[in-house]
Amino acid sequence: MKRSRYFHTPLLLLALSLLLTACLGPNNQQTKLDNGANIEINKDIKLAGKLYLTLNRNLYMLDSSGSLKQLTKGLDVRDPAISPDGKNIAFEIRHKNYSEIAIMPAGGGTPKVILSGNGKFVGHDTNGDGTDDFVDTSYAWYAQPIWRDNTHLIFLSDIWKYQYWPNADEGRSFAARSLELMAFSADINNPTLQQINAYTVGDYPDVLQPVTYAITGDGGHRDISLRPNHPDQIIFTNYQYDSSNEHQLIQICLQYVDGIKNAPPTETYRPGLNGIQRDPSLALTPQQTDMANMLPSFSPDGNTIAYIKKPNVTNSQAELRVMPVIDDSLLQTPNEQETTQKALQPYDQSTLILSGEYVTQPAWTPDGKYISYISYSDHTFQLSLIEVAKENGKYSKKGEPTTLIKSTDPKAQINADSRFIWTK
């Protein structure tokens, strides 16, 4: 008897179902957040440590079991950082005209604001005609805190926007008068921090220690972090214009944290205009217009840098790359021509791990086996992992990327403009 051609349909459907389940992962589970939104977590991936990230501007912690815990609610939270002892977490709280740096216990609790950029707009009638000729503000921005130790934070701010610095070359002073972000260090237990704003910061010269100096015109610094096993070194992305003031130069820089504080008498470091500004930073990537090297992330041993390269800043394509770190001795003479040339040699040894649309925010897992990053597909951002291996001094990828966290629900989407961090 001839069998019907539909006889095997149930078996085929079962096989297809099993195949799809295997592709998605049997433990790719939906988790419902407190706001009712659903998020997909791949529980097939077993990673030691904890992951802190923001979803819809709320801070969450994902533990090694795949359990997700909400730590903040109703705040616009960005860029978390865990203290070296693992007890406290610092983060930025964003408001309409300013931002704050707050800390709270790493397991959750009530945030305590350490630095507030709250202020007011002030009009100035310089002509005496009863109308304001210009308006400035005591509002300030604080961003991207990192822990120098358990009681000191390094953070970005435009708090110096009304300060003046002498120009030794021309015997005059000039005003920064810009919104460029620069890095500062402060003791979180200093009560004077609450009294500082953009107008009064000059009255407290010993409270905020300058760590980096920026060039006026293109935003200053971002993506600051300390080098593991070398807490005296800080890395960041530097934004500035070239000499024509028409094209961007986006580079990764490394320097000593106390390079400005401990500057030798022969050096006059100062922020300000291109050609006048001097600082102790050393560029690790070349000055090439309309190309970006940014978002540096150190491996756990501090010997390798993962970063994002955009070969052309006019489109969304990006590359995840890794390169070795320069010899420490080069940081001692950052402004010598021979030093600046040698500092670019590791960049020439960089290797491509992967590329794609909107690849951003690379971060190593605590064991150094994976680089995590945020990617974009199906009209949503997702947190992915790529396994890497080092052979003959160079890293390469092992296998294909794996999605760790994904959500198409607007109330649970990953914030791609906020860094995430791993802890042991």
C-alpha positions in Angstrom: 0.0 0.0 0.0 1.3 3.4 -0.9 1.9 5.7 2.1 0.6 9.2 2.1 3.1 12.0 1.6 1.8 13.6 4.8 2.6 10.5 6.9 5.9 11.9 8.3 4.6 15.5 9.0 4.4 15.1 12.8 7.9 13.6 13.0 9.2 16.4 10.8 7.6 19.1 13.0 9.1 17.4 16.1 12.6 17.4 14.6 12.2 21.0 13.5 11.1 21.9 17.0 14.1 20.2 18.5 16.4 21.9 16.1 15.1 25.3 16.9 15.3 24.6 20.6 18.9 23.7 20.2 19.7 26.9 18.3 18.0 29.1 20.8 19.4 27.2 23.8 17.3 25.0 26.2 18.0 27.5 29.1 17.3 30.6 27.1 14.8 31.8 29.7 12.4 34.7 29.8 12.7 36.8 33.0 10.0 39.3 34.0 11.2 42.5 35.5 9.5 44.5 38.2 7.9 46.8 35.6 6.4 43.8 33.9 8.8 43.8 31.0 10.3 40.6 29.7 14.0 40.0 29.1 15.8 37.0 27.7 18.8 35.6 29.5 20.9 32.7 28.1 21.5 30.4 31.1 23.5 28.0 29.1 26.5 30.3 29.6 28.1 29.7 33.0 30.3 32.6 34.0 31.9 33.2 37.3 31.3 36.6 38.9 28.6 39.3 38.7 27.5 41.6 35.9 26.2 45.1 36.6 24.3 46.8 33.8 21.5 49.3 33.2 18.2 48.3 31.6 15.8 51.2 30.7 18.0 53.4 33.0 17.6 51.1 36.0 20.6 49.4 37.5 20.6 45.6 37.7 22.9 42.9 38.9 23.2 39.5 37.1 24.8 36.7 39.2 26.6 33.6 38.0 23.3 31.6 38.2 21.6 33.9 35.8 19.4 35.5 38.4 18.7 39.2 37.8 18.3 41.6 40.7 17.1 45.2 40.3 19.2 47.7 42.4 17.6 51.1 41.6 14.2 52.3 40.5 12.9 55.6 39.2 16.4 57.1 38.6 18.3 57.7 35.4 21.3 55.6 36.3 24.5 55.2 34.1 28.0 53.8 34.2 28.2 51.7 37.4 31.6 51.0 39.1 32.4 48.6 41.9 34.8 49.5 44.7 38.0 47.3 45.0 36.7 45.6 48.1 33.4 44.8 46.4 31.3 46.5 49.0 30.1 49.7 47.2 28.9 50.7 43.8 29.2 54.2 42.4 27.2 55.5 39.4 26.0 58.6 37.7 22.4 59.9 38.1 21.3 62.0 35.2 18.9 65.0 35.4 17.7 67.5 32.8 20.4 70.1 33.4 23.0 68.4 35.5 24.1 65.0 36.9 25.2 63.5 40.2 27.6 60.9 41.5 26.1 58.6 44.0 27.2 55.5 45.9 25.3 52.6 47.6 26.0 49.1 48.9 26.8 46.7 46.0 23.9 44.5 46.9 21.4 47.4 46.8 20.2 50.1 49.2 19.6 53.8 49.3 21.9 55.8 47.1 24.0 58.6 48.7 24.8 61.5 46.5 28.5 62.4 46.8 28.7 65.1 44.1 25.8 67.1 42.8 25.9 69.4 39.7 22.6 71.0 40.7 22.7 74.8 40.2 21.0 77.7 38.5 21.1 79.9 35.4 22.5 83.4 36.0 21.9 86.3 33.6 24.5 89.1 33.2 23.6 92.7 32.2 27.0 94.1 31.3 25.6 97.1 29.4 23.4 98.3 32.2 20.3 98.4 30.0 18.2 96.1 32.1 18.5 93.1 29.7 20.9 90.2 30.0 23.6 90.2 27.5 24.5 86.6 28.2 23.5 83.8 30.6 25.8 81.3 32.3 25.1 78.6 34.8 26.4 76.9 37.9 25.0 73.6 36.8 27.6 71.0 36.2 28.0 67.5 34.8 29.6 64.6 36.6 30.0 61.3 34.8 31.7 57.8 34.7 33.0 57.3 38.2 35.7 54.8 38.8 37.2 53.8 42.1 40.9 54.7 42.7 40.7 52.9 46.1 37.9 52.2 48.5 37.5 55.9 49.6 38.6 57.8 46.4 36.7 58.2 43.2 37.9 59.4 39.8 35.2 60.9 37.6 34.6 63.2 34.6 33.3 66.7 35.0 33.0 70.2 33.4 33.2 71.7 36.8 36.2 73.9 35.8 34.4 75.6 32.9 34.9 79.1 34.5 38.5 78.7 35.7 41.5 80.6 34.4 45.0 79.3 33.8 48.2 81.3 33.1 49.7 81.0 29.6 53.4 81.0 30.3 54.2 81.2 26.6 52.5 84.6 26.1 52.3 86.0 29.6 48.6 86.1 29.8 45.6 84.2 31.1 42.8 82.6 29.2 39.4 81.1 30.1 38.4 77.5 29.4 34.7 78.6 29.2 33.8 75.2 27.7 31.9 72.1 28.5 34.9 69.8 27.9 35.0 66.9 30.4 38.2 66.2 32.3 39.0 63.7 35.0 39.2 64.6 38.7 39.9 62.6 41.9 38.2 63.2 45.3 37.8 61.7 48.7 34.2 60.5 49.0 34.2 61.3 52.7 35.1 65.0 52.3 32.1 67.0 53.4 33.3 70.0 51.3 32.2 68.1 48.1 28.6 69.2 48.7 29.6 72.9 48.6 31.3 72.8 45.2 29.8 74.1 42.0 31.1 75.7 38.8 31.4 79.1 40.5 32.9 78.0 43.8 35.3 75.2 42.8 38.2 77.6 42.7 37.7 78.3 46.4 38.6 74.7 47.2 41.8 73.9 45.3 42.7 70.9 47.4 39.3 69.1 47.2 39.3 68.1 43.5 42.6 66.9 42.2 42.9 67.2 38.4 43.8 64.0 36.7 43.5 64.7 33.0 43.5 68.0 31.0 41.4 68.4 27.8 41.6 70.5 24.7 38.6 72.9 24.2 36.3 72.2 21.3 35.1 68.6 21.0 33.9 67.2 24.3 37.1 66.3 26.1 37.4 62.9 27.7 35.3 59.7 28.0 35.7 56.0 28.9 38.1 56.4 31.8 39.3 53.3 33.6 42.3 52.2 35.7 44.8 49.6 34.5 44.6 46.4 36.6 47.7 45.7 38.6 48.8 49.2 37.7 46.5 51.5 39.7 48.8 54.5 39.0 47.7 54.4 35.3 44.5 55.7 33.7 43.3 55.2 30.2 40.6 57.2 28.4 39.3 58.3 25.0 40.3 61.8 23.9 38.1 63.9 21.7 39.4 67.0 20.0 39.5 68.8 16.6 42.5 69.0 14.3 44.3 72.3 13.6 41.6 73.2 11.0 38.9 72.9 13.6 36.8 71.0 11.1 37.7 67.3 11.6 37.6 65.2 14.7 40.6 63.4 16.2 39.4 60.5 18.4 42.2 58.7 20.2 42.9 56.4 23.1 45.4 57.8 25.7 47.3 56.5 28.7 48.9 58.4 31.5 49.9 58.3 35.2 47.0 59.2 37.5 49.2 61.6 39.4 51.0 62.9 36.3 49.6 66.4 36.7 49.9 66.4 40.5 53.5 65.3 40.4 54.6 67.2 37.3 58.3 68.0 37.3 59.2 71.7 37.6 60.3 71.8 34.0 56.7 71.0 32.8 53.8 73.4 32.7 50.7 71.3 32.2 47.4 73.1 31.6 44.1 72.6 29.8 42.8 74.9 27.1 43.3 75.6 23.4 44.9 73.3 20.8 48.6 74.3 20.7 48.6 75.8 24.2 47.3 72.9 26.2 49.9 70.5 27.6 49.4 67.3 29.7 51.2 64.1 30.6 49.0 61.8 28.5 50.4 59.5 25.8 48.4 58.7 22.7 48.2 54.9 21.9 46.4 55.4 18.6 47.3 57.7 15.7 45.9 61.1 14.9 43.8 60.4 11.9 40.8 62.5 11.0 37.3 61.0 10.7 38.5 57.7 12.2 37.8 56.8 15.8 39.7 54.6 18.2 37.7 54.6 21.5 36.2 52.7 24.4 39.3 51.0 25.7 39.0 48.1 28.2 41.9 46.4 29.9 42.1 42.6 30.2 42.1 41.4 33.9 45.9 41.1 33.9 46.3 44.7 32.6 48.5 43.6 29.6 46.0 43.8 26.8 43.5 46.5 25.6 40.2 45.7 23.9 38.8 48.7 22.1 36.4 49.8 19.3 37.7 51.1 16.0 35.5 53.0 13.6 37.3 53.2 10.3 34.9 55.8 9.1 32.9 57.9 11.7 30.2 58.7 9.1 28.7 55.2 9.2 27.7 52.7 12.0 30.2 49.9 11.2 32.7 49.2 14.0 35.5 46.8 14.8 36.3 45.1 18.1 40.1 44.9 18.3 42.8 44.0 20.9 46.3 45.3 21.2 49.1 45.0 23.7 50.0 47.7 26.2 53.0 49.9 25.9 56.1 49.6 28.0 55.6 51.5 31.3 58.8 53.4 30.9 57.3 55.5 28.0 54.9 57.2 30.4 57.9 58.9 32.1 58.7 61.0 29.1 55.2 61.5 27.4 56.1 64.7 25.5 59.3 63.5 23.7 59.0 62.8 20.0 60.7 59.4 20.2 58.3 58.4 23.0 55.2 59.3 21.0 56.4 57.3 18.1 57.1 54.2 20.2 53.7 54.5 21.9 52.0 53.8 18.6 53.9 50.5 17.9 51.4 48.2 19.8 48.6 49.7 17.7 50.3 48.3 14.6 50.2 44.9 16.2 46.4 45.0 16.9 44.2 42.2 15.8 40.6 42.2 14.6 38.2 40.0 16.7 35.0 40.9 15.0 33.1 43.7 13.2 29.5 44.7 12.8 26.9 47.4 13.2 27.0 49.4 16.4 29.5 47.1 18.2 30.3 49.0 21.4 31.2 48.9 25.1 33.7 46.1 25.2 34.5 44.6 28.6 36.5 41.5 29.6 35.0 38.8 31.9 36.9 38.4 35.2 38.6 35.2 34.0 39.8 36.9 30.8 38.3 34.1 28.6 35.6 36.3 27.0 35.1 39.8 25.8 31.6 41.0 26.2 30.1 43.8 24.2 26.9 45.4 23.1 25.7 44.8 19.5 22.6 45.6 17.5 20.3 43.3 15.6 16.6 42.8 15.1 16.1 46.5 16.0 17.4 46.1 19.5 20.6 46.2 21.5 21.9 43.0 23.0 24.8 42.0 25.3 27.0 39.4 23.6 30.1 37.4 24.4 33.0 36.2 22.2 35.5 33.7 23.5 39.1 34.7 22.9 42.4 32.8 23.1 46.0 34.1 23.2 48.6 32.3 21.1 52.1 33.5 20.2 51.3 36.8 21.9 48.2 37.5 19.9 44.5 37.1 20.6 42.0 35.6 18.2 38.3 34.6 18.6 37.2 31.0 19.3 33.9 30.2 17.7 31.1 32.6 17.1 29.5 35.2 19.4 26.8 34.2 21.8 24.0 36.4 23.0 23.8 36.6 26.8 21.0 39.2 27.3 18.4 40.4 24.9 15.0 42.2 25.1 12.7 43.7 22.5 10.6 45.3 25.2 11.3 49.0 25.3 10.9 48.9 29.1 13.8 46.4 29.4 16.2 47.3 26.7 19.9 47.5 27.3 21.3 51.1 27.4 24.1 51.0 24.9 25.4 54.4 26.0 26.1 53.2 29.5 29.1 50.9 30.3 28.6 47.6 32.1 31.1 46.0 34.4 32.0 42.5 35.6 33.3 41.6 39.1 34.6 38.4 40.6 
